[in-house]
Amino acid sequence: MNKKIKKYIFGLIFSIAFIPLFAELSTFNTNLSSTELKKLEAGEILIRNIGTYRKISLNPVNSIAKNLISTIKDLKPPYLVEIIQRIPYKGNEHIFDTLRKELTDVEGYVGIPYYGERTGKWYKLYSSAVIDSKSVELSKTDMQARLEMAPFGIIPTHITIRQTKNELFYESVNTEPVKIKDSGVKIVDGMTCAKTNKMKSFVYAFRDEDYIILYGIGGVDAPNVPILKDKIDNSFINRVTTFCKFIFNKLK
């Protein structure tokens, strides 16, 4: 048999084998590998440091998902990470209320343990977290906060949380430029790594038939240069990952 025909047949068989898995998890696109899909099917937390909006795995399954994807595309961040988990809806019907409570507790962000990969030590996720203003309605919470995060110092942040019966949407965005401070590297101290509204984090939880999808994504439009890449990866991407994992695990 011709090698090309063999290769084609093998690829076809492989694709057919995973059709049921993709169909069951149609909320996501083919940017997810079969291994990643299996992790979601098993209820594990999946972390994807993707670095470009083109690798986003979420499908525009509804208007919120569509707008979220569009927002990330417009941001065009060279630093981007997804944190995803799928859990059963049955027994977790309360999860949207719990999630809103946890995400609204901004002062509690300080106590989240954060592992510094470069130093091999544990730190607090944020050095400090203060709410300057807060507006609460039945289905919406708006907050203006100041989050202190090394090596960027205090970052004024606007946080919005919207909730309905079967979904919750959280958005965090910087309201002032983010600069590097006291990094230990003089050449980068004082540099602006993200302009206003260019550092964004989202958590979108929604019912998907018999399951609940917990989808976190964080991106920053910052210079993709070697002198900054390591610091941003460690200080932003790892923090978004830590934050989402901590929140998701609190829901158990």
CYANA upper distance limits for C-alpha pairs under 8 A (distance plus 0.5 A):
  1 MET  CA      5 ILE  CA      7.41
  1 MET  CA      6 LYS  CA      7.21
  2 ASN  CA      6 LYS  CA      6.81
  3 LYS  CA      7 LYS  CA      6.63
  4 LYS  CA      8 TYR  CA      6.64
  5 ILE  CA      9 ILE  CA      6.62
  6 LYS  CA     10 PHE  CA      6.59
  7 LYS  CA     11 GLY  CA      6.64
  8 TYR  CA     12 LEU  CA      6.63
  9 ILE  CA     13 ILE  CA      6.65
 10 PHE  CA     14 PHE  CA      6.61
 11 GLY  CA     15 SER  CA      6.59
 12 LEU  CA     16 ILE  CA      6.65
 13 ILE  CA     17 ALA  CA      6.66
 14 PHE  CA     18 PHE  CA      7.30
 15 SER  CA     19 ILE  CA      6.93
 18 PHE  CA     22 PHE  CA      6.80
 18 PHE  CA     34 SER  CA      7.78
 19 ILE  CA     23 ALA  CA      6.48
 20 PRO  CA     24 GLU  CA      6.57
 21 LEU  CA     25 LEU  CA      6.77
 21 LEU  CA     37 LEU  CA      7.84
 22 PHE  CA     26 SER  CA      6.15
 22 PHE  CA     28 PHE  CA      8.35
 22 PHE  CA     29 ASN  CA      8.44
 22 PHE  CA     37 LEU  CA      8.21
 25 LEU  CA     37 LEU  CA      8.11
 26 SER  CA     59 ASN  CA      8.27
 27 THR  CA     58 LEU  CA      6.79
 27 THR  CA     59 ASN  CA      5.98
 27 THR  CA     60 PRO  CA      8.43
 27 THR  CA     61 VAL  CA      6.83
 27 THR  CA    208 ASP  CA      8.44
 28 PHE  CA     32 LEU  CA      7.78
 28 PHE  CA     57 SER  CA      5.83
 28 PHE  CA     58 LEU  CA      5.15
 28 PHE  CA     59 ASN  CA      5.62
 29 ASN  CA     57 SER  CA      5.80
 29 ASN  CA     58 LEU  CA      6.77
 29 ASN  CA     59 ASN  CA      6.42
 30 THR  CA     57 SER  CA      7.64
 31 ASN  CA     55 LYS  CA      6.41
 31 ASN  CA     56 ILE  CA      7.41
 31 ASN  CA     57 SER  CA      5.80
 32 LEU  CA     36 GLU  CA      6.32
 32 LEU  CA     37 LEU  CA      6.84
 32 LEU  CA     57 SER  CA      6.58
 33 SER  CA     37 LEU  CA      6.73
 34 SER  CA     38 LYS  CA      6.69
 35 THR  CA     39 LYS  CA      6.91
 36 GLU  CA     40 LEU  CA      6.97
 36 GLU  CA     46 LEU  CA      7.49
 37 LEU  CA     41 GLU  CA      6.65
 38 LYS  CA     42 ALA  CA      6.63
 39 LYS  CA     43 GLY  CA      6.92
 39 LYS  CA     44 GLU  CA      5.80
 39 LYS  CA     45 ILE  CA      7.88
 39 LYS  CA     46 LEU  CA      7.28
 40 LEU  CA     44 GLU  CA      6.04
 40 LEU  CA     45 ILE  CA      7.47
 40 LEU  CA     46 LEU  CA      7.27
 40 LEU  CA     84 ILE  CA      8.09
 40 LEU  CA     85 GLN  CA      6.43
 40 LEU  CA     86 ARG  CA      6.21
 41 GLU  CA     86 ARG  CA      7.49
 43 GLY  CA     85 GLN  CA      6.67
 43 GLY  CA     86 ARG  CA      5.90
 43 GLY  CA     87 ILE  CA      6.25
 44 GLU  CA     85 GLN  CA      6.58
 44 GLU  CA     86 ARG  CA      7.98
 45 ILE  CA     83 ILE  CA      7.36
 45 ILE  CA     84 ILE  CA      6.18
 45 ILE  CA     85 GLN  CA      5.27
 45 ILE  CA     86 ARG  CA      8.40
 45 ILE  CA    245 LYS  CA      7.91
 46 LEU  CA     82 GLU  CA      8.34
 46 LEU  CA     83 ILE  CA      6.10
 46 LEU  CA     84 ILE  CA      5.54
 46 LEU  CA     85 GLN  CA      6.74
 47 ILE  CA     81 VAL  CA      7.74
 47 ILE  CA     82 GLU  CA      6.27
 47 ILE  CA     83 ILE  CA      5.12
 47 ILE  CA     84 ILE  CA      7.09
 47 ILE  CA    241 THR  CA      7.85
 48 ARG  CA     81 VAL  CA      6.03
 48 ARG  CA     82 GLU  CA      5.50
 48 ARG  CA     83 ILE  CA      6.94
 49 ASN  CA     79 TYR  CA      8.48
 49 ASN  CA     80 LEU  CA      6.63
 49 ASN  CA     81 VAL  CA      4.81
 49 ASN  CA     82 GLU  CA      6.95
 49 ASN  CA    237 ILE  CA      8.37
 50 ILE  CA     55 LYS  CA      6.59
 50 ILE  CA     56 ILE  CA      7.98
 50 ILE  CA     79 TYR  CA      8.09
 50 ILE  CA     80 LEU  CA      6.14
 50 ILE  CA     81 VAL  CA      6.07
 50 ILE  CA     82 GLU  CA      7.83
 51 GLY  CA     55 LYS  CA      8.34
 51 GLY  CA     77 PRO  CA      7.53
 51 GLY  CA     78 PRO  CA      5.52
 51 GLY  CA     79 TYR  CA      5.09
 51 GLY  CA     80 LEU  CA      4.95
 51 GLY  CA     81 VAL  CA      7.23
 52 THR  CA     56 ILE  CA      8.02
 52 THR  CA     76 LYS  CA      7.48
 52 THR  CA     77 PRO  CA      6.79
 52 THR  CA     78 PRO  CA      6.14
 52 THR  CA     79 TYR  CA      7.43
 52 THR  CA     80 LEU  CA      6.63
 53 TYR  CA     72 ILE  CA      6.86
 53 TYR  CA     73 LYS  CA      6.15
 53 TYR  CA     76 LYS  CA      6.92
 53 TYR  CA     77 PRO  CA      7.68
 53 TYR  CA     80 LEU  CA      7.93
 56 ILE  CA     69 ILE  CA      8.35
 56 ILE  CA     82 GLU  CA      8.16
 58 LEU  CA     65 ALA  CA      8.04
 58 LEU  CA     69 ILE  CA      8.29
 59 ASN  CA     65 ALA  CA      7.68
 59 ASN  CA     66 LYS  CA      8.13
 60 PRO  CA     64 ILE  CA      8.45
 60 PRO  CA     65 ALA  CA      5.50
 60 PRO  CA     66 LYS  CA      4.85
 60 PRO  CA     69 ILE  CA      7.74
 61 VAL  CA     65 ALA  CA      6.62
 61 VAL  CA     66 LYS  CA      7.47
 62 ASN  CA     66 LYS  CA      6.58
 63 SER  CA     67 ASN  CA      6.60
 64 ILE  CA     68 LEU  CA      6.55
 65 ALA  CA     69 ILE  CA      6.66
 66 LYS  CA     70 SER  CA      6.69
 67 ASN  CA     71 THR  CA      6.56
 68 LEU  CA     72 ILE  CA      6.89
 69 ILE  CA     73 LYS  CA      6.71
 70 SER  CA     74 ASP  CA      6.67
 71 THR  CA     75 LEU  CA      6.72
 72 ILE  CA     76 LYS  CA      6.73
 72 ILE  CA     77 PRO  CA      7.90
 72 ILE  CA    219 GLY  CA      7.98
 73 LYS  CA     77 PRO  CA      8.50
 75 LEU  CA    198 LYS  CA      7.25
 75 LEU  CA    219 GLY  CA      8.43
 75 LEU  CA    220 VAL  CA      8.20
 75 LEU  CA    221 ASP  CA      6.97
 76 LYS  CA    221 ASP  CA      7.02
 77 PRO  CA    219 GLY  CA      6.07
 77 PRO  CA    220 VAL  CA      5.62
 77 PRO  CA    221 ASP  CA      4.73
 77 PRO  CA    222 ALA  CA      7.55
 78 PRO  CA    219 GLY  CA      8.15
 78 PRO  CA    220 VAL  CA      7.49
 78 PRO  CA    221 ASP  CA      6.64
 78 PRO  CA    222 ALA  CA      7.45
 78 PRO  CA    223 PRO  CA      8.36
 78 PRO  CA    224 ASN  CA      6.90
 79 TYR  CA    219 GLY  CA      5.97
 79 TYR  CA    220 VAL  CA      6.08
 79 TYR  CA    221 ASP  CA      7.40
 79 TYR  CA    222 ALA  CA      7.95
 79 TYR  CA    224 ASN  CA      8.50
 79 TYR  CA    232 ILE  CA      8.45
 79 TYR  CA    233 ASP  CA      7.83
 79 TYR  CA    237 ILE  CA      7.67
 80 LEU  CA    217 ILE  CA      7.73
 80 LEU  CA    218 GLY  CA      6.20
 80 LEU  CA    219 GLY  CA      4.79
 80 LEU  CA    220 VAL  CA      7.33
 80 LEU  CA    237 ILE  CA      7.54
 81 VAL  CA    217 ILE  CA      6.11
 81 VAL  CA    218 GLY  CA      6.05
 81 VAL  CA    219 GLY  CA      7.10
 81 VAL  CA    237 ILE  CA      6.96
 81 VAL  CA    240 VAL  CA      8.29
 81 VAL  CA    241 THR  CA      7.93
 82 GLU  CA    215 TYR  CA      7.79
 82 GLU  CA    216 GLY  CA      6.17
 82 GLU  CA    217 ILE  CA      4.96
 82 GLU  CA    218 GLY  CA      7.33
 82 GLU  CA    241 THR  CA      8.35
 83 ILE  CA    215 TYR  CA      6.48
 83 ILE  CA    216 GLY  CA      5.32
 83 ILE  CA    217 ILE  CA      6.67
 83 ILE  CA    241 THR  CA      7.03
 83 ILE  CA    244 CYS  CA      7.25
 83 ILE  CA    245 LYS  CA      8.02
 84 ILE  CA    213 ILE  CA      7.87
 84 ILE  CA    214 LEU  CA      6.11
 84 ILE  CA    215 TYR  CA      5.15
 84 ILE  CA    216 GLY  CA      6.63
 85 GLN  CA    213 ILE  CA      6.55
 85 GLN  CA    214 LEU  CA      5.60
 85 GLN  CA    215 TYR  CA      7.15
 85 GLN  CA    248 PHE  CA      8.48
 86 ARG  CA    211 TYR  CA      7.03
 86 ARG  CA    212 ILE  CA      6.27
 86 ARG  CA    213 ILE  CA      5.22
 86 ARG  CA    214 LEU  CA      6.67
 87 ILE  CA    211 TYR  CA      6.03
 87 ILE  CA    212 ILE  CA      5.82
 87 ILE  CA    213 ILE  CA      7.15
 87 ILE  CA    214 LEU  CA      8.45
 88 PRO  CA     92 ASN  CA      7.34
 88 PRO  CA    210 ASP  CA      6.64
 88 PRO  CA    211 TYR  CA      4.82
 88 PRO  CA    212 ILE  CA      6.51
 89 TYR  CA     93 GLU  CA      6.46
 89 TYR  CA    207 ARG  CA      7.58
 89 TYR  CA    209 GLU  CA      8.45
 89 TYR  CA    210 ASP  CA      5.90
 89 TYR  CA    211 TYR  CA      4.99
 89 TYR  CA    212 ILE  CA      5.90
 90 LYS  CA    210 ASP  CA      7.71
 90 LYS  CA    211 TYR  CA      8.21
 94 HIS  CA     98 THR  CA      6.94
 95 ILE  CA     99 LEU  CA      6.38
 95 ILE  CA    251 LEU  CA      7.06
 96 PHE  CA    100 ARG  CA      6.68
 96 PHE  CA    163 GLN  CA      7.82
 96 PHE  CA    165 LYS  CA      8.06
 96 PHE  CA    166 ASN  CA      7.54
 96 PHE  CA    167 GLU  CA      6.96
 96 PHE  CA    168 LEU  CA      6.62
 96 PHE  CA    205 ALA  CA      7.92
 97 ASP  CA    101 LYS  CA      6.82
 98 THR  CA    102 GLU  CA      6.77
 98 THR  CA    251 LEU  CA      7.44
 99 LEU  CA    103 LEU  CA      6.58
 99 LEU  CA    168 LEU  CA      8.37
 99 LEU  CA    247 ILE  CA      8.05
 99 LEU  CA    251 LEU  CA      7.58
100 ARG  CA    104 THR  CA      6.45
100 ARG  CA    161 ILE  CA      7.74
100 ARG  CA    163 GLN  CA      8.12
100 ARG  CA    168 LEU  CA      7.94
101 LYS  CA    105 ASP  CA      6.93
102 GLU  CA    247 ILE  CA      7.58
103 LEU  CA    170 TYR  CA      8.32
103 LEU  CA    247 ILE  CA      8.28
104 THR  CA    141 THR  CA      8.33
104 THR  CA    161 ILE  CA      8.41
105 ASP  CA    109 TYR  CA      7.61
106 VAL  CA    110 VAL  CA      8.43
106 VAL  CA    129 ALA  CA      6.85
106 VAL  CA    130 VAL  CA      7.65
106 VAL  CA    131 ILE  CA      7.56
106 VAL  CA    145 ALA  CA      8.42
107 GLU  CA    128 SER  CA      8.07
107 GLU  CA    129 ALA  CA      5.61
107 GLU  CA    130 VAL  CA      6.62
107 GLU  CA    131 ILE  CA      8.02
108 GLY  CA    112 ILE  CA      7.80
108 GLY  CA    129 ALA  CA      8.37
109 TYR  CA    125 LEU  CA      7.34
109 TYR  CA    126 TYR  CA      7.09
109 TYR  CA    129 ALA  CA      7.41
110 VAL  CA    124 LYS  CA      6.33
110 VAL  CA    125 LEU  CA      6.27
110 VAL  CA    126 TYR  CA      5.27
110 VAL  CA    127 SER  CA      6.63
110 VAL  CA    128 SER  CA      6.29
110 VAL  CA    129 ALA  CA      6.77
111 GLY  CA    124 LYS  CA      6.32
111 GLY  CA    125 LEU  CA      7.44
111 GLY  CA    126 TYR  CA      8.22
112 ILE  CA    124 LYS  CA      6.27
112 ILE  CA    125 LEU  CA      5.87
112 ILE  CA    126 TYR  CA      8.29
112 ILE  CA    243 PHE  CA      7.90
112 ILE  CA    246 PHE  CA      7.74
113 PRO  CA    122 TRP  CA      7.03
113 PRO  CA    123 TYR  CA      6.37
113 PRO  CA    124 LYS  CA      5.50
113 PRO  CA    125 LEU  CA      6.29
114 TYR  CA    122 TRP  CA      6.07
114 TYR  CA    123 TYR  CA      5.51
114 TYR  CA    124 LYS  CA      5.96
114 TYR  CA    125 LEU  CA      5.41
114 TYR  CA    239 ARG  CA      7.62
114 TYR  CA    242 THR  CA      7.02
115 TYR  CA    120 GLY  CA      7.34
115 TYR  CA    121 LYS  CA      6.39
115 TYR  CA    122 TRP  CA      5.00
115 TYR  CA    123 TYR  CA      6.64
116 GLY  CA    120 GLY  CA      5.99
116 GLY  CA    121 LYS  CA      5.96
116 GLY  CA    122 TRP  CA      6.58
116 GLY  CA    123 TYR  CA      7.50
116 GLY  CA    234 ASN  CA      7.70
117 GLU  CA    121 LYS  CA      7.89
117 GLU  CA    234 ASN  CA      7.62
118 ARG  CA    234 ASN  CA      8.34
125 LEU  CA    149 MET  CA      7.96
125 LEU  CA    239 ARG  CA      7.15
125 LEU  CA    242 THR  CA      8.43
125 LEU  CA    243 PHE  CA      8.26
126 TYR  CA    147 LEU  CA      7.13
126 TYR  CA    148 GLU  CA      6.04
126 TYR  CA    149 MET  CA      5.62
126 TYR  CA    150 ALA  CA      8.26
127 SER  CA    147 LEU  CA      8.24
127 SER  CA    148 GLU  CA      5.80
127 SER  CA    149 MET  CA      6.52
127 SER  CA    150 ALA  CA      8.09
128 SER  CA    146 ARG  CA      8.38
128 SER  CA    147 LEU  CA      6.49
128 SER  CA    148 GLU  CA      5.62
128 SER  CA    149 MET  CA      8.24
129 ALA  CA    145 ALA  CA      7.53
129 ALA  CA    146 ARG  CA      6.18
129 ALA  CA    147 LEU  CA      5.09
129 ALA  CA    148 GLU  CA      6.82
130 VAL  CA    145 ALA  CA      6.00
130 VAL  CA    146 ARG  CA      5.72
130 VAL  CA    147 LEU  CA      7.16
131 ILE  CA    143 MET  CA      7.33
131 ILE  CA    144 GLN  CA      6.52
131 ILE  CA    145 ALA  CA      4.77
131 ILE  CA    146 ARG  CA      6.99
132 ASP  CA    143 MET  CA      7.97
132 ASP  CA    144 GLN  CA      5.99
132 ASP  CA    145 ALA  CA      5.84
132 ASP  CA    146 ARG  CA      7.81
133 SER  CA    143 MET  CA      6.08
133 SER  CA    144 GLN  CA      5.70
133 SER  CA    145 ALA  CA      7.60
134 LYS  CA    141 THR  CA      7.77
134 LYS  CA    142 ASP  CA      6.21
134 LYS  CA    143 MET  CA      4.92
134 LYS  CA    144 GLN  CA      7.08
135 SER  CA    141 THR  CA      6.19
135 SER  CA    142 ASP  CA      5.58
135 SER  CA    143 MET  CA      6.90
136 VAL  CA    140 LYS  CA      6.59
136 VAL  CA    141 THR  CA      5.02
136 VAL  CA    142 ASP  CA      7.01
137 GLU  CA    141 THR  CA      6.59
139 SER  CA    162 ARG  CA      6.16
139 SER  CA    163 GLN  CA      5.51
139 SER  CA    164 THR  CA      6.82
140 LYS  CA    160 THR  CA      7.85
140 LYS  CA    161 ILE  CA      6.06
140 LYS  CA    162 ARG  CA      4.97
140 LYS  CA    163 GLN  CA      6.79
141 THR  CA    160 THR  CA      6.29
141 THR  CA    161 ILE  CA      5.54
141 THR  CA    162 ARG  CA      7.06
142 ASP  CA    158 HIS  CA      8.05
142 ASP  CA    159 ILE  CA      6.39
142 ASP  CA    160 THR  CA      5.19
142 ASP  CA    161 ILE  CA      7.03
143 MET  CA    158 HIS  CA      6.38
143 MET  CA    159 ILE  CA      5.57
143 MET  CA    160 THR  CA      6.93
144 GLN  CA    156 PRO  CA      7.81
144 GLN  CA    157 THR  CA      6.35
144 GLN  CA    158 HIS  CA      5.17
144 GLN  CA    159 ILE  CA      6.77
145 ALA  CA    156 PRO  CA      6.34
145 ALA  CA    157 THR  CA      5.65
145 ALA  CA    158 HIS  CA      6.78
145 ALA  CA    159 ILE  CA      7.93
146 ARG  CA    154 ILE  CA      6.54
146 ARG  CA    155 ILE  CA      6.01
146 ARG  CA    156 PRO  CA      4.96
146 ARG  CA    157 THR  CA      6.35
147 LEU  CA    154 ILE  CA      5.93
147 LEU  CA    155 ILE  CA      5.63
147 LEU  CA    156 PRO  CA      6.91
147 LEU  CA    157 THR  CA      7.41
148 GLU  CA    152 PHE  CA      7.89
148 GLU  CA    153 GLY  CA      5.65
148 GLU  CA    154 ILE  CA      4.51
148 GLU  CA    155 ILE  CA      6.43
149 MET  CA    153 GLY  CA      5.85
149 MET  CA    154 ILE  CA      6.85
149 MET  CA    155 ILE  CA      7.83
149 MET  CA    235 SER  CA      8.20
150 ALA  CA    181 LYS  CA      8.12
150 ALA  CA    183 SER  CA      8.35
150 ALA  CA    235 SER  CA      7.51
151 PRO  CA    180 ILE  CA      6.08
151 PRO  CA    181 LYS  CA      5.80
151 PRO  CA    182 ASP  CA      6.64
151 PRO  CA    183 SER  CA      5.91
151 PRO  CA    235 SER  CA      7.83
152 PHE  CA    178 VAL  CA      6.89
152 PHE  CA    179 LYS  CA      5.99
152 PHE  CA    180 ILE  CA      5.04
152 PHE  CA    181 LYS  CA      5.81
153 GLY  CA    179 LYS  CA      8.22
153 GLY  CA    180 ILE  CA      7.89
153 GLY  CA    181 LYS  CA      6.77
155 ILE  CA    174 ASN  CA      7.00
155 ILE  CA    175 THR  CA      8.33
155 ILE  CA    176 GLU  CA      7.61
155 ILE  CA    178 VAL  CA      7.07
156 PRO  CA    174 ASN  CA      6.35
156 PRO  CA    175 THR  CA      6.11
156 PRO  CA    176 GLU  CA      6.65
157 THR  CA    172 SER  CA      7.06
157 THR  CA    173 VAL  CA      6.01
157 THR  CA    174 ASN  CA      4.96
157 THR  CA    175 THR  CA      5.94
157 THR  CA    176 GLU  CA      8.33
158 HIS  CA    171 GLU  CA      8.50
158 HIS  CA    172 SER  CA      6.24
158 HIS  CA    173 VAL  CA      5.94
158 HIS  CA    174 ASN  CA      6.90
158 HIS  CA    175 THR  CA      6.97
159 ILE  CA    170 TYR  CA      7.78
159 ILE  CA    171 GLU  CA      6.12
159 ILE  CA    172 SER  CA      5.04
159 ILE  CA    173 VAL  CA      7.20
160 THR  CA    169 PHE  CA      8.48
160 THR  CA    170 TYR  CA      6.23
160 THR  CA    171 GLU  CA      5.71
160 THR  CA    172 SER  CA      7.16
161 ILE  CA    168 LEU  CA      7.65
161 ILE  CA    169 PHE  CA      6.15
161 ILE  CA    170 TYR  CA      5.00
161 ILE  CA    171 GLU  CA      7.03
162 ARG  CA    168 LEU  CA      6.16
162 ARG  CA    169 PHE  CA      5.68
162 ARG  CA    170 TYR  CA      7.10
163 GLN  CA    167 GLU  CA      6.39
163 GLN  CA    168 LEU  CA      4.86
163 GLN  CA    169 PHE  CA      6.94
164 THR  CA    168 LEU  CA      6.89
166 ASN  CA    206 PHE  CA      6.30
166 ASN  CA    207 ARG  CA      6.06
167 GLU  CA    204 TYR  CA      7.94
167 GLU  CA    205 ALA  CA      5.90
167 GLU  CA    206 PHE  CA      4.60
167 GLU  CA    207 ARG  CA      6.86
168 LEU  CA    203 VAL  CA      8.36
168 LEU  CA    204 TYR  CA      6.33
168 LEU  CA    205 ALA  CA      5.66
168 LEU  CA    206 PHE  CA      6.93
169 PHE  CA    202 PHE  CA      7.83
169 PHE  CA    203 VAL  CA      6.37
169 PHE  CA    204 TYR  CA      5.11
169 PHE  CA    205 ALA  CA      7.01
170 TYR  CA    202 PHE  CA      5.86
170 TYR  CA    203 VAL  CA      5.45
170 TYR  CA    204 TYR  CA      6.83
171 GLU  CA    200 LYS  CA      7.73
171 GLU  CA    201 SER  CA      6.34
171 GLU  CA    202 PHE  CA      5.13
171 GLU  CA    203 VAL  CA      7.26
172 SER  CA    200 LYS  CA      6.10
172 SER  CA    201 SER  CA      5.60
172 SER  CA    202 PHE  CA      6.90
173 VAL  CA    197 ASN  CA      6.20
173 VAL  CA    198 LYS  CA      7.79
173 VAL  CA    199 MET  CA      6.19
173 VAL  CA    200 LYS  CA      5.09
173 VAL  CA    201 SER  CA      7.15
174 ASN  CA    178 VAL  CA      8.13
174 ASN  CA    196 THR  CA      6.40
174 ASN  CA    197 ASN  CA      5.72
174 ASN  CA    198 LYS  CA      7.38
174 ASN  CA    199 MET  CA      6.19
174 ASN  CA    200 LYS  CA      7.46
175 THR  CA    196 THR  CA      5.73
175 THR  CA    197 ASN  CA      6.29
176 GLU  CA    195 LYS  CA      7.39
176 GLU  CA    196 THR  CA      5.13
176 GLU  CA    197 ASN  CA      7.85
177 PRO  CA    192 THR  CA      7.16
177 PRO  CA    193 CYS  CA      8.32
177 PRO  CA    194 ALA  CA      6.26
177 PRO  CA    195 LYS  CA      4.85
177 PRO  CA    196 THR  CA      5.18
178 VAL  CA    192 THR  CA      6.23
178 VAL  CA    193 CYS  CA      6.39
178 VAL  CA    194 ALA  CA      5.58
178 VAL  CA    195 LYS  CA      6.79
178 VAL  CA    196 THR  CA      7.95
179 LYS  CA    189 ASP  CA      8.18
179 LYS  CA    190 GLY  CA      6.24
179 LYS  CA    191 MET  CA      5.91
179 LYS  CA    192 THR  CA      4.74
179 LYS  CA    193 CYS  CA      6.17
179 LYS  CA    194 ALA  CA      7.64
180 ILE  CA    188 VAL  CA      7.28
180 ILE  CA    189 ASP  CA      5.67
180 ILE  CA    190 GLY  CA      5.87
180 ILE  CA    191 MET  CA      6.13
180 ILE  CA    192 THR  CA      7.04
180 ILE  CA    193 CYS  CA      7.43
181 LYS  CA    189 ASP  CA      5.58
181 LYS  CA    190 GLY  CA      6.44
182 ASP  CA    189 ASP  CA      6.77
183 SER  CA    188 VAL  CA      8.06
183 SER  CA    189 ASP  CA      6.80
184 GLY  CA    189 ASP  CA      8.36
185 VAL  CA    189 ASP  CA      6.98
188 VAL  CA    227 ILE  CA      8.22
188 VAL  CA    228 LEU  CA      8.21
193 CYS  CA    221 ASP  CA      8.48
193 CYS  CA    222 ALA  CA      5.55
193 CYS  CA    223 PRO  CA      6.90
194 ALA  CA    198 LYS  CA      6.15
194 ALA  CA    199 MET  CA      6.90
194 ALA  CA    220 VAL  CA      7.37
194 ALA  CA    221 ASP  CA      6.60
194 ALA  CA    222 ALA  CA      5.65
195 LYS  CA    199 MET  CA      8.27
195 LYS  CA    221 ASP  CA      8.44
198 LYS  CA    220 VAL  CA      6.18
198 LYS  CA    221 ASP  CA      5.89
198 LYS  CA    222 ALA  CA      8.32
199 MET  CA    218 GLY  CA      8.35
199 MET  CA    219 GLY  CA      6.60
199 MET  CA    220 VAL  CA      4.81
199 MET  CA    221 ASP  CA      7.03
200 LYS  CA    218 GLY  CA      6.20
200 LYS  CA    219 GLY  CA      6.01
200 LYS  CA    220 VAL  CA      6.72
201 SER  CA    216 GLY  CA      8.06
201 SER  CA    217 ILE  CA      6.36
201 SER  CA    218 GLY  CA      4.57
201 SER  CA    219 GLY  CA      6.90
201 SER  CA    240 VAL  CA      7.76
202 PHE  CA    216 GLY  CA      6.06
202 PHE  CA    217 ILE  CA      5.78
202 PHE  CA    218 GLY  CA      6.60
203 VAL  CA    214 LEU  CA      7.75
203 VAL  CA    215 TYR  CA      6.17
203 VAL  CA    216 GLY  CA      4.80
203 VAL  CA    217 ILE  CA      7.05
203 VAL  CA    244 CYS  CA      8.22
204 TYR  CA    213 ILE  CA      8.37
204 TYR  CA    214 LEU  CA      6.64
204 TYR  CA    215 TYR  CA      5.59
204 TYR  CA    216 GLY  CA      6.74
205 ALA  CA    212 ILE  CA      7.29
205 ALA  CA    213 ILE  CA      6.00
205 ALA  CA    214 LEU  CA      5.05
205 ALA  CA    215 TYR  CA      6.54
206 PHE  CA    212 ILE  CA      6.03
206 PHE  CA    213 ILE  CA      5.96
206 PHE  CA    214 LEU  CA      7.43
207 ARG  CA    211 TYR  CA      6.38
207 ARG  CA    212 ILE  CA      4.89
207 ARG  CA    213 ILE  CA      6.81
208 ASP  CA    212 ILE  CA      6.03
208 ASP  CA    213 ILE  CA      7.06
214 LEU  CA    248 PHE  CA      7.98
216 GLY  CA    244 CYS  CA      6.85
217 ILE  CA    240 VAL  CA      8.24
218 GLY  CA    237 ILE  CA      7.67
218 GLY  CA    240 VAL  CA      6.69
219 GLY  CA    237 ILE  CA      8.13
223 PRO  CA    228 LEU  CA      7.67
223 PRO  CA    229 LYS  CA      8.30
224 ASN  CA    228 LEU  CA      7.52
224 ASN  CA    229 LYS  CA      6.48
225 VAL  CA    229 LYS  CA      6.26
226 PRO  CA    230 ASP  CA      7.52
227 ILE  CA    231 LYS  CA      8.45
228 LEU  CA    232 ILE  CA      6.67
229 LYS  CA    233 ASP  CA      6.46
230 ASP  CA    234 ASN  CA      6.62
231 LYS  CA    235 SER  CA      6.24
232 ILE  CA    236 PHE  CA      5.81
232 ILE  CA    237 ILE  CA      7.28
233 ASP  CA    237 ILE  CA      5.43
233 ASP  CA    238 ASN  CA      6.83
234 ASN  CA    238 ASN  CA      5.76
234 ASN  CA    239 ARG  CA      7.85
235 SER  CA    239 ARG  CA      6.57
236 PHE  CA    240 VAL  CA      6.65
237 ILE  CA    241 THR  CA      6.77
238 ASN  CA    242 THR  CA      6.53
239 ARG  CA    243 PHE  CA      6.41
240 VAL  CA    244 CYS  CA      6.67
241 THR  CA    245 LYS  CA      6.59
242 THR  CA    246 PHE  CA      6.51
243 PHE  CA    247 ILE  CA      6.72
244 CYS  CA    248 PHE  CA      6.45
245 LYS  CA    249 ASN  CA      6.52
246 PHE  CA    250 LYS  CA      6.75
247 ILE  CA    251 LEU  CA      7.27
248 PHE  CA    252 LYS  CA      7.97
